[in-house]
Amino acid sequence: MKLAQRVINLAESATLAVSSQAAKLRSEGVDVIGFGAGEPDFDTPDHIKQAAITAIQEGQTKYAKPASGLPATREAICAKFSRQNSLTYKPDEVMVTSGGKMAIFLLAHAVLDPGDEVVIPKPYWVSYPEIVKLAGAVPVFPVGLEENDYKLSPEILAASISDKTRMVILNSPSNPSGVTYHPDELKALAAVLQDRDLIVISDEIYDQLLYRGQQTMSYAAINDKTYAQTVTLNAASKTYSMTGWRLGYAGGPIEIIKAMKKLQTQSTSGAATFNQVALAAALIEQQSAVETMRLAFEQRGQHMHSRLSSLTGVRCSKPTGAFYCFPNVSGTYSQLGVSGSIEFSSKLLEQVGVAVVPGVAFGMDEHVRFSFATSMENIDEGLNRFQKFVSA
Ligand SMILES: Cc1ncc(COP(=O)(O)O)c(C=O)c1O
C-alpha cells in the first residue's frame, strides 16, 4: 500500500503511545503506575456535564451554526479572555475548535507556506514540530540554559530568527517542563519580536494551573504590537478536565481567524454543538472546581519535585504551572547502561512498572516527563519504584 510521503515522515504522538503501552500492560494484568498521561485525573465538573445533557435533551444535536462556533460560546470565550487574560476580542475574532490541537493545526495551515521557518523553543510540546512540518514549514529549535529552566533569553531567541521566520510558538506554562514565564521575561521576548513581520502563537492551555504564587500574563496583552501579531490559544481540556470533549478555542487578528474558520468549514465543520454549550457553561459559571483541582496539582507537584530532586543523578526544575516534572536523568544513564531516554523509559516500565514519557519526544534526550495528574498514593508508590530503579 502506497502512503503519502507526508504521513510517512510524520512521528506518532509519543505521549499517546506511552499511555496505550501502559494500558496494554495493565490489561495483561501487569501492575503499572502511569505518569505518562497529559490529562487531569479528575472528572469533568457536574454543572458542565449537566449543560451538555440539557443541550442534547433540548435538541441541540445538529451542525453548529456557524461552523466557527455558537454565538453564545464565542461570547463566553470573549468574556474569559477579558476576565482572565486582559484581552479584548470581539466574537468575530475568536473561534471554537475540536480541541486545542486542532486550533494549532488550523493556524499552521492558515499562515505557513513551504520553506517558512517556525521557532519552537525546546523542550517543546510533541505535536508542534509535526504540525509545522505537515504545513511544509521548517522548525527551528532554540533552547535556553538549564540553569534558567530552559526559558529563552532575548539573545537566544534573537539568534534563532532569520528573514524566513514566519512564526514563533510560545507555551507558558510549559508542557513538558512545567515552567512558566514571568511577565518581565515575556516583555523582554516581546522586545525582540514585536517589530518583526511574524506571527506569535501563544499556547496558554495551562493558564489557570499556576503554582507557588507564580505570576504570568498573556503575550498578546503586553502592548498593541504584541496584540496585533498574536493568536492566543486555549482549550477546555486541562482547566476543566475535559480532554475527551475535544474543545479548543483561539482569539486573534480577524484576517487570521477568518482563514482558520475557512479551513474549519472544509475539515471538521466545527466542534460538537452540545459540547459548545458545555464550554460556555465552563467558562462563565462558577470556577471553584478549577481551584480545587489546581490546589491538588500544586501539592502533588511540590511533593513530586522534592522527591525527584533528592535523587542522585536527577536534576529537576520546579514546576510553576501545568502538571509536569521534567527531570534531567542523564546522570543515571551510564550506571544503568542506557544510551538515552527511550531505553531508560522502556527499562523503567519493564523492570518496575512505571510509565513516563521519553524526553526525546520533547526534543531533549537527557530528560523524561512525569505527569502529576494522578493521586498522591500513585505518586508515592511510583516514586518508590523509580528510586529503587535509579539507585540499583
Ligand atoms: C501545550 C499543549 N497545547 C495543546 C494541547 C492540546 O490540547 P487538546 O487536548 O485540547 O487538543 C496540549 C495537550 O496535551 C498541550 O499540552
The ligand as an ORCA input file, in Angstrom:
! r2SCAN-3c Opt
* xyz 0 1
  C       0.843     22.647     25.372
  C      -0.346     21.957     24.819
  N      -1.008     22.534     23.806
  C      -2.080     21.956     23.256
  C      -2.539     20.725     23.703
  C      -3.735     20.113     23.013
  O      -4.837     20.046     23.800
  P      -6.190     19.334     23.342
  O      -6.247     18.051     24.102
  O      -7.269     20.285     23.727
  O      -6.140     19.096     21.876
  C      -1.881     20.074     24.742
  C      -2.309     18.744     25.205
  O      -1.575     17.971     25.761
  C      -0.756     20.717     25.334
  O      -0.105     20.170     26.358
*
